[in-house]
């Protein structure tokens, strides 16, 4: 099974068990990956969750620090720090790609760490169809 990097929204839905956002098939796929190769969460997703909560766009079941600690401590969840290679790669991604910095970092992290990016973001999925990053649609 491919090693999977969760887009921020997928991580949130999976960690929170948000009903209706992920199909039973999607959950089985993520559970299988978590038990084998692991599910990866990147530093930009931690930042993005914090920003979304601070702006009132999401509500977490715990205060931010506790939520992140709990979500990253779940069995099979692995943290991918933002390293220099991914930071550089994020500035060199081939166009066309929207300018959202979190998405650029996620794509760059997936490319440099040889991970498949799990997302519902249509722009990222299109980028994947162009062969620029491996993606898995949920």
Chimera marker file (.cmm) of the C-alpha trace (Angstrom):
<marker_set name="trace">
<marker id="1" x="0.000" y="0.000" z="0.000" r="1" g="1" b="0" radius="0.5"/>
<marker id="2" x="1.167" y="3.523" z="-0.750" r="1" g="1" b="0" radius="0.5"/>
<marker id="3" x="2.284" y="5.719" z="2.071" r="1" g="1" b="0" radius="0.5"/>
<marker id="4" x="-0.417" y="8.365" z="2.421" r="1" g="1" b="0" radius="0.5"/>
<marker id="5" x="-0.124" y="12.052" z="3.325" r="1" g="1" b="0" radius="0.5"/>
<marker id="6" x="-3.424" y="13.475" z="4.559" r="1" g="1" b="0" radius="0.5"/>
<marker id="7" x="-4.553" y="16.844" z="3.296" r="1" g="1" b="0" radius="0.5"/>
<marker id="8" x="-5.615" y="19.045" z="6.206" r="1" g="1" b="0" radius="0.5"/>
<marker id="9" x="-9.355" y="18.559" z="5.729" r="1" g="1" b="0" radius="0.5"/>
<marker id="10" x="-8.960" y="14.775" z="5.441" r="1" g="1" b="0" radius="0.5"/>
<marker id="11" x="-6.894" y="14.667" z="8.649" r="1" g="1" b="0" radius="0.5"/>
<marker id="12" x="-9.540" y="16.723" z="10.467" r="1" g="1" b="0" radius="0.5"/>
<marker id="13" x="-12.415" y="14.548" z="9.215" r="1" g="1" b="0" radius="0.5"/>
<marker id="14" x="-10.563" y="11.316" z="10.009" r="1" g="1" b="0" radius="0.5"/>
<marker id="15" x="-9.355" y="12.404" z="13.453" r="1" g="1" b="0" radius="0.5"/>
<marker id="16" x="-12.764" y="13.786" z="14.418" r="1" g="1" b="0" radius="0.5"/>
<marker id="17" x="-14.806" y="11.014" z="12.819" r="1" g="1" b="0" radius="0.5"/>
<marker id="18" x="-16.898" y="13.617" z="11.008" r="1" g="1" b="0" radius="0.5"/>
<marker id="19" x="-19.995" y="11.763" z="9.793" r="1" g="1" b="0" radius="0.5"/>
<marker id="20" x="-20.634" y="11.853" z="6.082" r="1" g="1" b="0" radius="0.5"/>
<marker id="21" x="-17.358" y="13.442" z="5.042" r="1" g="1" b="0" radius="0.5"/>
<marker id="22" x="-15.520" y="10.166" z="4.378" r="1" g="1" b="0" radius="0.5"/>
<marker id="23" x="-17.192" y="7.116" z="2.904" r="1" g="1" b="0" radius="0.5"/>
<marker id="24" x="-16.903" y="3.720" z="4.581" r="1" g="1" b="0" radius="0.5"/>
<marker id="25" x="-14.589" y="2.709" z="1.726" r="1" g="1" b="0" radius="0.5"/>
<marker id="26" x="-12.378" y="5.784" z="2.344" r="1" g="1" b="0" radius="0.5"/>
<marker id="27" x="-12.198" y="4.993" z="6.052" r="1" g="1" b="0" radius="0.5"/>
<marker id="28" x="-11.242" y="1.361" z="5.340" r="1" g="1" b="0" radius="0.5"/>
<marker id="29" x="-8.485" y="2.562" z="2.983" r="1" g="1" b="0" radius="0.5"/>
<marker id="30" x="-7.132" y="4.996" z="5.580" r="1" g="1" b="0" radius="0.5"/>
<marker id="31" x="-7.374" y="2.414" z="8.365" r="1" g="1" b="0" radius="0.5"/>
<marker id="32" x="-5.466" y="-0.131" z="6.253" r="1" g="1" b="0" radius="0.5"/>
<marker id="33" x="-2.729" y="2.397" z="5.487" r="1" g="1" b="0" radius="0.5"/>
<marker id="34" x="-2.545" y="3.447" z="9.135" r="1" g="1" b="0" radius="0.5"/>
<marker id="35" x="-1.965" y="-0.155" z="10.188" r="1" g="1" b="0" radius="0.5"/>
<marker id="36" x="0.663" y="-0.836" z="7.505" r="1" g="1" b="0" radius="0.5"/>
<marker id="37" x="2.693" y="2.025" z="6.009" r="1" g="1" b="0" radius="0.5"/>
<marker id="38" x="1.219" y="4.701" z="8.263" r="1" g="1" b="0" radius="0.5"/>
<marker id="39" x="-0.710" y="7.873" z="7.621" r="1" g="1" b="0" radius="0.5"/>
<marker id="40" x="1.389" y="10.989" z="7.433" r="1" g="1" b="0" radius="0.5"/>
<marker id="41" x="0.412" y="14.472" z="8.618" r="1" g="1" b="0" radius="0.5"/>
<marker id="42" x="2.596" y="17.427" z="7.723" r="1" g="1" b="0" radius="0.5"/>
<marker id="43" x="3.598" y="20.492" z="9.684" r="1" g="1" b="0" radius="0.5"/>
<marker id="44" x="1.638" y="22.821" z="7.349" r="1" g="1" b="0" radius="0.5"/>
<marker id="45" x="-1.555" y="20.931" z="8.260" r="1" g="1" b="0" radius="0.5"/>
<marker id="46" x="-0.947" y="21.593" z="11.957" r="1" g="1" b="0" radius="0.5"/>
<marker id="47" x="-0.521" y="25.290" z="11.120" r="1" g="1" b="0" radius="0.5"/>
<marker id="48" x="-3.613" y="25.301" z="8.909" r="1" g="1" b="0" radius="0.5"/>
<marker id="49" x="-5.793" y="23.641" z="11.591" r="1" g="1" b="0" radius="0.5"/>
<marker id="50" x="-4.647" y="26.304" z="14.055" r="1" g="1" b="0" radius="0.5"/>
<marker id="51" x="-5.406" y="29.121" z="11.647" r="1" g="1" b="0" radius="0.5"/>
<marker id="52" x="-8.838" y="27.750" z="10.777" r="1" g="1" b="0" radius="0.5"/>
<marker id="53" x="-9.735" y="27.410" z="14.434" r="1" g="1" b="0" radius="0.5"/>
<marker id="54" x="-8.377" y="30.854" z="15.326" r="1" g="1" b="0" radius="0.5"/>
<marker id="55" x="-10.499" y="32.402" z="12.548" r="1" g="1" b="0" radius="0.5"/>
<marker id="56" x="-13.601" y="30.569" z="13.739" r="1" g="1" b="0" radius="0.5"/>
<marker id="57" x="-13.907" y="28.460" z="10.554" r="1" g="1" b="0" radius="0.5"/>
<marker id="58" x="-13.742" y="25.186" z="12.498" r="1" g="1" b="0" radius="0.5"/>
<marker id="59" x="-14.445" y="24.084" z="16.064" r="1" g="1" b="0" radius="0.5"/>
<marker id="60" x="-12.251" y="21.410" z="17.592" r="1" g="1" b="0" radius="0.5"/>
<marker id="61" x="-13.338" y="18.977" z="20.287" r="1" g="1" b="0" radius="0.5"/>
<marker id="62" x="-10.369" y="20.043" z="22.457" r="1" g="1" b="0" radius="0.5"/>
<marker id="63" x="-8.276" y="23.201" z="22.758" r="1" g="1" b="0" radius="0.5"/>
<marker id="64" x="-5.828" y="23.376" z="19.832" r="1" g="1" b="0" radius="0.5"/>
<marker id="65" x="-2.680" y="22.078" z="21.567" r="1" g="1" b="0" radius="0.5"/>
<marker id="66" x="-4.528" y="19.168" z="23.126" r="1" g="1" b="0" radius="0.5"/>
<marker id="67" x="-6.299" y="18.351" z="19.871" r="1" g="1" b="0" radius="0.5"/>
<marker id="68" x="-3.035" y="18.298" z="17.907" r="1" g="1" b="0" radius="0.5"/>
<marker id="69" x="-1.284" y="16.221" z="20.587" r="1" g="1" b="0" radius="0.5"/>
<marker id="70" x="-4.135" y="13.679" z="20.636" r="1" g="1" b="0" radius="0.5"/>
<marker id="71" x="-4.488" y="13.537" z="16.838" r="1" g="1" b="0" radius="0.5"/>
<marker id="72" x="-0.745" y="13.048" z="16.297" r="1" g="1" b="0" radius="0.5"/>
<marker id="73" x="-0.498" y="10.426" z="19.055" r="1" g="1" b="0" radius="0.5"/>
<marker id="74" x="-3.075" y="8.146" z="17.422" r="1" g="1" b="0" radius="0.5"/>
<marker id="75" x="-1.613" y="4.767" z="16.430" r="1" g="1" b="0" radius="0.5"/>
<marker id="76" x="-0.187" y="4.764" z="12.906" r="1" g="1" b="0" radius="0.5"/>
<marker id="77" x="-0.165" y="8.547" z="12.535" r="1" g="1" b="0" radius="0.5"/>
<marker id="78" x="3.257" y="9.874" z="11.608" r="1" g="1" b="0" radius="0.5"/>
<marker id="79" x="4.367" y="13.491" z="11.632" r="1" g="1" b="0" radius="0.5"/>
<marker id="80" x="6.209" y="14.894" z="8.627" r="1" g="1" b="0" radius="0.5"/>
<marker id="81" x="8.166" y="18.033" z="9.515" r="1" g="1" b="0" radius="0.5"/>
<marker id="82" x="8.584" y="20.753" z="6.939" r="1" g="1" b="0" radius="0.5"/>
<marker id="83" x="12.197" y="20.436" z="5.849" r="1" g="1" b="0" radius="0.5"/>
<marker id="84" x="14.353" y="22.561" z="3.565" r="1" g="1" b="0" radius="0.5"/>
<marker id="85" x="13.866" y="20.226" z="0.591" r="1" g="1" b="0" radius="0.5"/>
<marker id="86" x="10.075" y="20.540" z="0.739" r="1" g="1" b="0" radius="0.5"/>
<marker id="87" x="10.257" y="24.301" z="1.333" r="1" g="1" b="0" radius="0.5"/>
<marker id="88" x="12.426" y="24.724" z="-1.766" r="1" g="1" b="0" radius="0.5"/>
<marker id="89" x="10.262" y="22.321" z="-3.776" r="1" g="1" b="0" radius="0.5"/>
<marker id="90" x="7.163" y="24.374" z="-2.885" r="1" g="1" b="0" radius="0.5"/>
<marker id="91" x="8.660" y="27.350" z="-4.732" r="1" g="1" b="0" radius="0.5"/>
<marker id="92" x="9.622" y="25.289" z="-7.801" r="1" g="1" b="0" radius="0.5"/>
<marker id="93" x="6.342" y="23.449" z="-8.444" r="1" g="1" b="0" radius="0.5"/>
<marker id="94" x="5.338" y="23.498" z="-12.103" r="1" g="1" b="0" radius="0.5"/>
<marker id="95" x="2.366" y="25.698" z="-12.955" r="1" g="1" b="0" radius="0.5"/>
<marker id="96" x="-0.578" y="25.839" z="-13.169" r="1" g="1" b="0" radius="0.5"/>
<marker id="97" x="-1.224" y="25.593" z="-9.472" r="1" g="1" b="0" radius="0.5"/>
<marker id="98" x="-3.118" y="27.936" z="-7.199" r="1" g="1" b="0" radius="0.5"/>
<marker id="99" x="-1.076" y="30.055" z="-4.809" r="1" g="1" b="0" radius="0.5"/>
<marker id="100" x="-2.391" y="28.653" z="-1.494" r="1" g="1" b="0" radius="0.5"/>
<marker id="101" x="0.837" y="28.262" z="0.510" r="1" g="1" b="0" radius="0.5"/>
<marker id="102" x="-0.459" y="25.359" z="2.636" r="1" g="1" b="0" radius="0.5"/>
<marker id="103" x="-1.419" y="23.395" z="-0.484" r="1" g="1" b="0" radius="0.5"/>
<marker id="104" x="1.928" y="24.144" z="-2.107" r="1" g="1" b="0" radius="0.5"/>
<marker id="105" x="3.741" y="22.864" z="0.998" r="1" g="1" b="0" radius="0.5"/>
<marker id="106" x="1.567" y="19.723" z="1.110" r="1" g="1" b="0" radius="0.5"/>
<marker id="107" x="2.205" y="18.964" z="-2.552" r="1" g="1" b="0" radius="0.5"/>
<marker id="108" x="5.926" y="19.607" z="-2.157" r="1" g="1" b="0" radius="0.5"/>
<marker id="109" x="6.056" y="17.409" z="0.956" r="1" g="1" b="0" radius="0.5"/>
<marker id="110" x="4.290" y="14.584" z="-0.896" r="1" g="1" b="0" radius="0.5"/>
<marker id="111" x="6.700" y="14.876" z="-3.802" r="1" g="1" b="0" radius="0.5"/>
<marker id="112" x="9.896" y="15.026" z="-1.749" r="1" g="1" b="0" radius="0.5"/>
<marker id="113" x="8.872" y="12.286" z="0.721" r="1" g="1" b="0" radius="0.5"/>
<marker id="114" x="7.436" y="10.002" z="-1.989" r="1" g="1" b="0" radius="0.5"/>
<marker id="115" x="3.934" y="10.025" z="-0.481" r="1" g="1" b="0" radius="0.5"/>
<marker id="116" x="0.464" y="9.958" z="-2.038" r="1" g="1" b="0" radius="0.5"/>
<marker id="117" x="-1.593" y="13.022" z="-1.096" r="1" g="1" b="0" radius="0.5"/>
<marker id="118" x="-5.129" y="12.137" z="0.054" r="1" g="1" b="0" radius="0.5"/>
<marker id="119" x="-7.505" y="15.001" z="-0.689" r="1" g="1" b="0" radius="0.5"/>
<marker id="120" x="-10.876" y="16.190" z="-1.906" r="1" g="1" b="0" radius="0.5"/>
<marker id="121" x="-9.381" y="19.443" z="-3.246" r="1" g="1" b="0" radius="0.5"/>
<marker id="122" x="-10.273" y="19.518" z="-6.945" r="1" g="1" b="0" radius="0.5"/>
<marker id="123" x="-7.289" y="21.688" z="-7.886" r="1" g="1" b="0" radius="0.5"/>
<marker id="124" x="-4.840" y="19.306" z="-6.226" r="1" g="1" b="0" radius="0.5"/>
<marker id="125" x="-6.568" y="16.308" z="-7.821" r="1" g="1" b="0" radius="0.5"/>
<marker id="126" x="-6.258" y="17.963" z="-11.234" r="1" g="1" b="0" radius="0.5"/>
<marker id="127" x="-2.576" y="18.597" z="-10.535" r="1" g="1" b="0" radius="0.5"/>
<marker id="128" x="-2.303" y="14.888" z="-9.789" r="1" g="1" b="0" radius="0.5"/>
<marker id="129" x="-4.037" y="13.984" z="-13.060" r="1" g="1" b="0" radius="0.5"/>
<marker id="130" x="-1.333" y="16.019" z="-14.792" r="1" g="1" b="0" radius="0.5"/>
<marker id="131" x="1.239" y="13.671" z="-13.248" r="1" g="1" b="0" radius="0.5"/>
<marker id="132" x="2.742" y="16.307" z="-10.943" r="1" g="1" b="0" radius="0.5"/>
<marker id="133" x="1.938" y="14.610" z="-7.617" r="1" g="1" b="0" radius="0.5"/>
<marker id="134" x="0.435" y="11.256" z="-6.674" r="1" g="1" b="0" radius="0.5"/>
<marker id="135" x="-3.065" y="11.761" z="-5.308" r="1" g="1" b="0" radius="0.5"/>
<marker id="136" x="-5.905" y="9.722" z="-3.891" r="1" g="1" b="0" radius="0.5"/>
<marker id="137" x="-9.377" y="11.247" z="-4.075" r="1" g="1" b="0" radius="0.5"/>
<marker id="138" x="-11.749" y="10.883" z="-1.108" r="1" g="1" b="0" radius="0.5"/>
<link id1="1" id2="2" r="1" g="1" b="0" radius="0.2"/>
<link id1="2" id2="3" r="1" g="1" b="0" radius="0.2"/>
<link id1="3" id2="4" r="1" g="1" b="0" radius="0.2"/>
<link id1="4" id2="5" r="1" g="1" b="0" radius="0.2"/>
<link id1="5" id2="6" r="1" g="1" b="0" radius="0.2"/>
<link id1="6" id2="7" r="1" g="1" b="0" radius="0.2"/>
<link id1="7" id2="8" r="1" g="1" b="0" radius="0.2"/>
<link id1="8" id2="9" r="1" g="1" b="0" radius="0.2"/>
<link id1="9" id2="10" r="1" g="1" b="0" radius="0.2"/>
<link id1="10" id2="11" r="1" g="1" b="0" radius="0.2"/>
<link id1="11" id2="12" r="1" g="1" b="0" radius="0.2"/>
<link id1="12" id2="13" r="1" g="1" b="0" radius="0.2"/>
<link id1="13" id2="14" r="1" g="1" b="0" radius="0.2"/>
<link id1="14" id2="15" r="1" g="1" b="0" radius="0.2"/>
<link id1="15" id2="16" r="1" g="1" b="0" radius="0.2"/>
<link id1="16" id2="17" r="1" g="1" b="0" radius="0.2"/>
<link id1="17" id2="18" r="1" g="1" b="0" radius="0.2"/>
<link id1="18" id2="19" r="1" g="1" b="0" radius="0.2"/>
<link id1="19" id2="20" r="1" g="1" b="0" radius="0.2"/>
<link id1="20" id2="21" r="1" g="1" b="0" radius="0.2"/>
<link id1="21" id2="22" r="1" g="1" b="0" radius="0.2"/>
<link id1="22" id2="23" r="1" g="1" b="0" radius="0.2"/>
<link id1="23" id2="24" r="1" g="1" b="0" radius="0.2"/>
<link id1="24" id2="25" r="1" g="1" b="0" radius="0.2"/>
<link id1="25" id2="26" r="1" g="1" b="0" radius="0.2"/>
<link id1="26" id2="27" r="1" g="1" b="0" radius="0.2"/>
<link id1="27" id2="28" r="1" g="1" b="0" radius="0.2"/>
<link id1="28" id2="29" r="1" g="1" b="0" radius="0.2"/>
<link id1="29" id2="30" r="1" g="1" b="0" radius="0.2"/>
<link id1="30" id2="31" r="1" g="1" b="0" radius="0.2"/>
<link id1="31" id2="32" r="1" g="1" b="0" radius="0.2"/>
<link id1="32" id2="33" r="1" g="1" b="0" radius="0.2"/>
<link id1="33" id2="34" r="1" g="1" b="0" radius="0.2"/>
<link id1="34" id2="35" r="1" g="1" b="0" radius="0.2"/>
<link id1="35" id2="36" r="1" g="1" b="0" radius="0.2"/>
<link id1="36" id2="37" r="1" g="1" b="0" radius="0.2"/>
<link id1="37" id2="38" r="1" g="1" b="0" radius="0.2"/>
<link id1="38" id2="39" r="1" g="1" b="0" radius="0.2"/>
<link id1="39" id2="40" r="1" g="1" b="0" radius="0.2"/>
<link id1="40" id2="41" r="1" g="1" b="0" radius="0.2"/>
<link id1="41" id2="42" r="1" g="1" b="0" radius="0.2"/>
<link id1="42" id2="43" r="1" g="1" b="0" radius="0.2"/>
<link id1="43" id2="44" r="1" g="1" b="0" radius="0.2"/>
<link id1="44" id2="45" r="1" g="1" b="0" radius="0.2"/>
<link id1="45" id2="46" r="1" g="1" b="0" radius="0.2"/>
<link id1="46" id2="47" r="1" g="1" b="0" radius="0.2"/>
<link id1="47" id2="48" r="1" g="1" b="0" radius="0.2"/>
<link id1="48" id2="49" r="1" g="1" b="0" radius="0.2"/>
<link id1="49" id2="50" r="1" g="1" b="0" radius="0.2"/>
<link id1="50" id2="51" r="1" g="1" b="0" radius="0.2"/>
<link id1="51" id2="52" r="1" g="1" b="0" radius="0.2"/>
<link id1="52" id2="53" r="1" g="1" b="0" radius="0.2"/>
<link id1="53" id2="54" r="1" g="1" b="0" radius="0.2"/>
<link id1="54" id2="55" r="1" g="1" b="0" radius="0.2"/>
<link id1="55" id2="56" r="1" g="1" b="0" radius="0.2"/>
<link id1="56" id2="57" r="1" g="1" b="0" radius="0.2"/>
<link id1="57" id2="58" r="1" g="1" b="0" radius="0.2"/>
<link id1="58" id2="59" r="1" g="1" b="0" radius="0.2"/>
<link id1="59" id2="60" r="1" g="1" b="0" radius="0.2"/>
<link id1="60" id2="61" r="1" g="1" b="0" radius="0.2"/>
<link id1="61" id2="62" r="1" g="1" b="0" radius="0.2"/>
<link id1="62" id2="63" r="1" g="1" b="0" radius="0.2"/>
<link id1="63" id2="64" r="1" g="1" b="0" radius="0.2"/>
<link id1="64" id2="65" r="1" g="1" b="0" radius="0.2"/>
<link id1="65" id2="66" r="1" g="1" b="0" radius="0.2"/>
<link id1="66" id2="67" r="1" g="1" b="0" radius="0.2"/>
<link id1="67" id2="68" r="1" g="1" b="0" radius="0.2"/>
<link id1="68" id2="69" r="1" g="1" b="0" radius="0.2"/>
<link id1="69" id2="70" r="1" g="1" b="0" radius="0.2"/>
<link id1="70" id2="71" r="1" g="1" b="0" radius="0.2"/>
<link id1="71" id2="72" r="1" g="1" b="0" radius="0.2"/>
<link id1="72" id2="73" r="1" g="1" b="0" radius="0.2"/>
<link id1="73" id2="74" r="1" g="1" b="0" radius="0.2"/>
<link id1="74" id2="75" r="1" g="1" b="0" radius="0.2"/>
<link id1="75" id2="76" r="1" g="1" b="0" radius="0.2"/>
<link id1="76" id2="77" r="1" g="1" b="0" radius="0.2"/>
<link id1="77" id2="78" r="1" g="1" b="0" radius="0.2"/>
<link id1="78" id2="79" r="1" g="1" b="0" radius="0.2"/>
<link id1="79" id2="80" r="1" g="1" b="0" radius="0.2"/>
<link id1="80" id2="81" r="1" g="1" b="0" radius="0.2"/>
<link id1="81" id2="82" r="1" g="1" b="0" radius="0.2"/>
<link id1="82" id2="83" r="1" g="1" b="0" radius="0.2"/>
<link id1="83" id2="84" r="1" g="1" b="0" radius="0.2"/>
<link id1="84" id2="85" r="1" g="1" b="0" radius="0.2"/>
<link id1="85" id2="86" r="1" g="1" b="0" radius="0.2"/>
<link id1="86" id2="87" r="1" g="1" b="0" radius="0.2"/>
<link id1="87" id2="88" r="1" g="1" b="0" radius="0.2"/>
<link id1="88" id2="89" r="1" g="1" b="0" radius="0.2"/>
<link id1="89" id2="90" r="1" g="1" b="0" radius="0.2"/>
<link id1="90" id2="91" r="1" g="1" b="0" radius="0.2"/>
<link id1="91" id2="92" r="1" g="1" b="0" radius="0.2"/>
<link id1="92" id2="93" r="1" g="1" b="0" radius="0.2"/>
<link id1="93" id2="94" r="1" g="1" b="0" radius="0.2"/>
<link id1="94" id2="95" r="1" g="1" b="0" radius="0.2"/>
<link id1="95" id2="96" r="1" g="1" b="0" radius="0.2"/>
<link id1="96" id2="97" r="1" g="1" b="0" radius="0.2"/>
<link id1="97" id2="98" r="1" g="1" b="0" radius="0.2"/>
<link id1="98" id2="99" r="1" g="1" b="0" radius="0.2"/>
<link id1="99" id2="100" r="1" g="1" b="0" radius="0.2"/>
<link id1="100" id2="101" r="1" g="1" b="0" radius="0.2"/>
<link id1="101" id2="102" r="1" g="1" b="0" radius="0.2"/>
<link id1="102" id2="103" r="1" g="1" b="0" radius="0.2"/>
<link id1="103" id2="104" r="1" g="1" b="0" radius="0.2"/>
<link id1="104" id2="105" r="1" g="1" b="0" radius="0.2"/>
<link id1="105" id2="106" r="1" g="1" b="0" radius="0.2"/>
<link id1="106" id2="107" r="1" g="1" b="0" radius="0.2"/>
<link id1="107" id2="108" r="1" g="1" b="0" radius="0.2"/>
<link id1="108" id2="109" r="1" g="1" b="0" radius="0.2"/>
<link id1="109" id2="110" r="1" g="1" b="0" radius="0.2"/>
<link id1="110" id2="111" r="1" g="1" b="0" radius="0.2"/>
<link id1="111" id2="112" r="1" g="1" b="0" radius="0.2"/>
<link id1="112" id2="113" r="1" g="1" b="0" radius="0.2"/>
<link id1="113" id2="114" r="1" g="1" b="0" radius="0.2"/>
<link id1="114" id2="115" r="1" g="1" b="0" radius="0.2"/>
<link id1="115" id2="116" r="1" g="1" b="0" radius="0.2"/>
<link id1="116" id2="117" r="1" g="1" b="0" radius="0.2"/>
<link id1="117" id2="118" r="1" g="1" b="0" radius="0.2"/>
<link id1="118" id2="119" r="1" g="1" b="0" radius="0.2"/>
<link id1="119" id2="120" r="1" g="1" b="0" radius="0.2"/>
<link id1="120" id2="121" r="1" g="1" b="0" radius="0.2"/>
<link id1="121" id2="122" r="1" g="1" b="0" radius="0.2"/>
<link id1="122" id2="123" r="1" g="1" b="0" radius="0.2"/>
<link id1="123" id2="124" r="1" g="1" b="0" radius="0.2"/>
<link id1="124" id2="125" r="1" g="1" b="0" radius="0.2"/>
<link id1="125" id2="126" r="1" g="1" b="0" radius="0.2"/>
<link id1="126" id2="127" r="1" g="1" b="0" radius="0.2"/>
<link id1="127" id2="128" r="1" g="1" b="0" radius="0.2"/>
<link id1="128" id2="129" r="1" g="1" b="0" radius="0.2"/>
<link id1="129" id2="130" r="1" g="1" b="0" radius="0.2"/>
<link id1="130" id2="131" r="1" g="1" b="0" radius="0.2"/>
<link id1="131" id2="132" r="1" g="1" b="0" radius="0.2"/>
<link id1="132" id2="133" r="1" g="1" b="0" radius="0.2"/>
<link id1="133" id2="134" r="1" g="1" b="0" radius="0.2"/>
<link id1="134" id2="135" r="1" g="1" b="0" radius="0.2"/>
<link id1="135" id2="136" r="1" g="1" b="0" radius="0.2"/>
<link id1="136" id2="137" r="1" g="1" b="0" radius="0.2"/>
<link id1="137" id2="138" r="1" g="1" b="0" radius="0.2"/>
</marker_set>
